Amino acid sequence: MIFQKMFSRAWWFTSLLVFAGTAFCIRLGIWQLDRLEQRRAFNTQVESMHAAEMLDLNKEMPENIPTMEWRAVTVTGEYYFANQVALRNQYNGSQYGYHLITPLRYNLSTGSGQAGSAVLVDRGWIPADGNSIPEDWRDYDEEGTVTVTGQIRLGQVKPAFGGVADALPENGEMLFVWNNLNLENISAQLPYPILNIYVQPNADGSEKTPPIPFQPVVEITEGSHFGYALQWFSFAAILFIGYPFYLRKQA
């Protein structure tokens, strides 16, 4: 009786909306469970890398280094400032600016001697005022040999939500200011190969002179994804189970 009423001329469109809404709520619940699994995988990655011993790039260069994001790393070498780029839309508090991304050339000890390598380093924040062109950035040069200690980070082709992907100039000129830290494209415009990771130096919060290093705060939590999933599944159950009772009451 109820089933016949659902698909009667008077109720078929309402029934269709209820079934579509039920399916939509179920899909959102499954999506939240997927997000939960992604978050758990991220937490496991961060915890395992934080537990690993510090990687010294001057002594070892693992082939699977892109799988080691968030691992502590140290490297000693010299910056090549002529090839540095800047990442726009970066803030120090409320002050707008850039992050300086500078290639660091270093020697890797091998059984047969020294092999040269390079890695990008996010040296930190500089203000936008007075730093609109690469020549201005040279005020922040750190000459000579430096040791950088921080974390392994992976690049980003474009933001997960919105944003614009960077494209290399067609005339072959170097792109100096980037929206995203696209390691592949940055590498394509450098005269030497770089690792497909970058180093984000440690920051203790006391630095006041640019470039000011920055480390994101990583929270090891599962968030609210499981609770949201239960909510969406509850909405689906209310629609699917409650609708027949509503029709029966109308009858």
C-alpha positions in Angstrom: 0.0 0.0 0.0 2.7 2.5 1.1 4.9 1.4 -1.8 2.1 2.0 -4.3 1.4 5.4 -2.8 5.1 6.4 -3.1 4.9 6.1 -6.9 1.4 7.3 -7.4 0.8 10.3 -9.6 0.5 12.6 -6.5 3.7 11.4 -4.7 6.2 10.1 -7.3 8.2 13.4 -7.5 8.4 13.8 -3.7 9.5 10.1 -3.4 12.2 10.7 -6.0 13.5 13.7 -4.0 13.5 11.6 -0.8 15.4 8.8 -2.5 17.9 11.2 -4.1 18.4 13.0 -0.7 18.9 9.7 1.0 21.6 8.7 -1.6 23.2 12.1 -1.3 23.4 11.8 2.5 24.9 8.3 2.3 27.5 9.6 -0.2 28.5 12.4 2.0 28.8 10.0 4.9 31.1 7.8 2.9 33.1 10.8 1.8 33.7 11.7 5.5 34.9 8.2 6.2 37.3 8.5 3.3 38.5 11.8 4.8 39.0 10.0 8.1 41.1 7.3 6.5 43.2 10.0 4.8 43.7 11.8 8.1 44.7 8.6 9.8 47.2 7.9 7.1 48.6 11.4 7.4 48.9 11.0 11.2 50.8 7.8 10.8 53.1 9.4 8.3 53.9 12.3 10.5 54.4 10.2 13.6 56.6 7.6 11.9 58.8 10.4 10.3 59.1 12.3 13.6 60.2 9.0 15.2 62.9 8.4 12.6 66.5 9.6 13.1 67.6 12.8 11.5 68.6 12.4 7.8 72.0 14.0 6.9 71.8 14.8 3.2 75.6 15.2 3.1 76.0 11.5 4.0 72.9 9.8 2.5 70.4 10.4 -0.3 67.7 7.8 -0.2 66.0 7.0 -3.5 62.6 7.1 -1.7 63.1 10.5 -0.1 59.7 11.8 -1.4 58.1 9.3 1.0 59.8 10.9 4.0 57.8 14.1 4.3 58.0 15.5 7.9 61.3 13.7 8.7 64.0 15.8 10.4 66.8 16.6 8.0 70.1 18.5 8.0 72.3 19.6 5.1 75.4 21.8 4.8 76.3 23.7 1.7 76.2 27.1 0.0 73.2 29.0 -1.3 72.9 30.0 -5.0 71.0 33.2 -4.8 70.9 34.0 -8.5 68.4 31.1 -9.0 66.2 31.8 -5.9 62.5 32.3 -6.3 59.7 33.7 -4.1 56.4 32.3 -3.0 53.7 35.0 -2.9 50.7 35.3 -0.6 52.6 34.6 2.6 52.0 36.3 5.9 53.9 37.0 9.1 51.1 37.7 11.4 49.0 40.2 9.4 51.9 41.5 7.3 51.9 40.4 3.7 55.0 39.2 2.0 56.9 36.3 0.3 58.8 33.2 1.3 62.3 33.0 -0.2 63.0 29.7 -1.9 66.7 29.3 -2.5 68.7 26.4 -4.0 71.4 25.1 -1.7 74.3 23.3 -3.4 75.9 20.7 -1.2 78.3 17.7 -1.5 77.2 14.2 -0.9 79.9 11.9 0.4 80.1 8.7 -1.6 82.4 5.8 -1.7 84.2 7.3 -4.7 84.5 10.9 -3.4 82.1 13.8 -3.5 79.0 14.2 -5.7 77.4 17.6 -6.0 73.6 17.9 -5.4 71.1 20.7 -4.8 68.0 21.1 -2.7 65.5 24.0 -2.4 65.3 25.6 1.1 62.3 27.7 2.2 64.4 30.3 4.0 61.4 32.1 5.3 59.3 35.2 5.2 60.3 38.7 3.8 58.0 41.7 3.6 56.4 42.6 0.3 57.3 46.3 0.6 60.6 47.0 -1.0 61.0 43.4 -2.3 59.1 43.3 -5.5 62.0 42.2 -7.8 64.7 39.6 -7.4 67.4 42.2 -7.1 65.8 43.4 -3.8 66.0 39.9 -2.4 69.8 40.0 -2.5 69.7 42.1 0.7 69.0 38.8 2.5 71.9 36.8 1.1 73.8 34.5 3.5 77.2 34.1 2.1 79.5 31.2 2.7 78.8 27.7 4.0 75.6 27.3 6.0 74.0 24.4 7.8 70.2 24.1 7.5 68.2 21.9 9.9 64.5 21.4 9.5 62.0 19.0 8.0 61.5 17.4 4.6 58.5 18.8 2.7 56.9 18.0 -0.6 56.0 20.6 -3.2 52.5 21.6 -4.4 51.4 21.9 -8.0 48.4 24.0 -6.9 46.2 24.5 -3.8 43.8 21.8 -3.0 40.9 24.2 -3.2 41.0 27.0 -5.8 44.1 28.8 -6.7 46.0 29.1 -9.9 48.7 26.7 -11.2 51.9 28.3 -12.3 53.0 28.1 -15.9 56.6 28.7 -17.1 56.9 31.6 -19.5 56.8 30.6 -23.2 59.7 32.8 -24.1 62.1 30.8 -21.9 62.6 33.5 -19.3 62.8 32.5 -15.6 59.7 32.8 -13.5 60.8 34.3 -10.2 57.5 34.7 -8.2 55.3 31.7 -7.8 51.8 30.9 -6.5 52.7 27.4 -5.5 55.9 25.6 -4.8 55.9 23.4 -7.9 59.2 21.6 -7.6 59.0 20.0 -11.0 58.5 23.3 -12.9 61.1 25.2 -10.7 63.6 22.4 -11.5 62.9 22.8 -15.2 64.2 26.4 -15.2 67.3 25.7 -13.2 70.7 24.9 -14.8 71.3 22.0 -12.4 69.0 19.2 -11.0 67.4 19.5 -7.6 65.8 17.0 -5.3 62.1 16.5 -5.6 61.7 17.7 -2.0 62.5 20.9 -0.2 63.7 21.7 3.3 61.6 23.8 5.7 64.0 25.0 8.4 63.2 24.9 12.1 61.7 28.0 13.7 61.7 28.8 17.4 59.5 31.9 17.1 62.3 34.3 18.3 63.4 35.3 14.8 62.6 38.9 14.1 64.9 39.7 11.2 63.8 38.5 7.7 63.9 36.0 6.2 61.9 34.6 9.1 61.6 30.8 9.0 58.2 29.2 9.4 57.1 25.7 10.5 53.4 24.8 10.2 51.7 23.5 13.3 50.7 19.8 12.7 47.9 18.5 14.8 47.8 14.7 15.2 44.0 14.3 15.5 41.3 12.5 13.6 39.2 15.7 13.5 35.4 15.6 13.3 35.1 13.3 10.2 33.6 10.3 12.1 31.0 12.5 13.8 30.1 14.1 10.5 29.8 10.7 8.9 27.4 9.6 11.6 25.3 12.7 11.1 25.0 12.2 7.4 24.1 8.5 7.8 21.5 9.5 10.4 20.0 12.0 8.0 19.8 9.3 5.4 18.1 6.9 7.9 15.6 9.6 8.9 14.7 10.2 5.3 14.5 6.6 4.2 12.7 5.2 7.3 10.6 8.3 8.2 9.2 8.9 4.7 6.9 5.8 4.7 5.6 6.7 8.1 4.9 10.2 6.8 2.9 8.7 3.9 1.0 6.5 6.1 0.0 9.4 8.3 -1.1 11.3 5.1 -3.2 8.3 4.2 
